[in-house]
């Protein structure tokens, strides 16, 4: 009998830990991260700002909205109706991307 190799034990974390993991990964990639916390956040879990050096010292910033939808099963997928109206969310938070 062969055992299935697991790279990450999804069953060992919850939604709060998953959100923290996502925030940590974004920070590691150089994003400025504002955690929206838990509760009524308008559907947004993290606001991530990306600062890019374009040329000749010119910096451009992009504001990204992140929803961290944790599912305890690695086979589960997020359904479109769980995301809300992305156009309205982008407008409400004055963001460049989702």
NORKAWO-V739912 format. One record per residue. N is the residue number from 1. OMEGA is omega in degrees with one decimal (* if undefined). Layout:
((N | OMEGA) (N | OMEGA))
This chain:
((1 | -178.7) (2 | 177.6) (3 | 177.8) (4 | 178.1) (5 | 177.7) (6 | 178.2) (7 | -179.2) (8 | -179.5) (9 | -177.9) (10 | -177.9) (11 | -175.1) (12 | -179.9) (13 | 176.1) (14 | -177.0) (15 | 179.6) (16 | 178.7) (17 | 178.0) (18 | 177.9) (19 | 177.9) (20 | 177.4) (21 | 178.6) (22 | 178.6) (23 | 178.6) (24 | 179.1) (25 | 177.7) (26 | 178.3) (27 | 179.4) (28 | 178.7) (29 | 173.9) (30 | 178.0) (31 | 169.2) (32 | -170.8) (33 | 172.5) (34 | 179.1) (35 | -178.0) (36 | 178.3) (37 | -177.2) (38 | 176.9) (39 | -176.8) (40 | -176.2) (41 | -179.8) (42 | 179.1) (43 | -178.8) (44 | -179.4) (45 | -176.5) (46 | 168.4) (47 | -176.4) (48 | 179.0) (49 | -179.2) (50 | 178.6) (51 | -178.8) (52 | 174.0) (53 | -174.4) (54 | 177.0) (55 | 177.8) (56 | 177.6) (57 | 179.9) (58 | -179.5) (59 | 176.2) (60 | 179.4) (61 | 176.4) (62 | -179.8) (63 | -178.2) (64 | 175.2) (65 | -176.2) (66 | 169.6) (67 | 177.9) (68 | -178.7) (69 | -179.1) (70 | 174.2) (71 | -175.9) (72 | 177.8) (73 | 179.5) (74 | 178.8) (75 | -177.5) (76 | 177.8) (77 | 176.8) (78 | -179.8) (79 | -179.2) (80 | -178.4) (81 | 176.6) (82 | -173.4) (83 | -176.0) (84 | -179.1) (85 | -172.9) (86 | 179.7) (87 | 178.2) (88 | 179.5) (89 | 178.6) (90 | -180.0) (91 | -177.0) (92 | -179.1) (93 | -179.9) (94 | -175.8) (95 | 179.9) (96 | -175.6) (97 | -175.3) (98 | *))
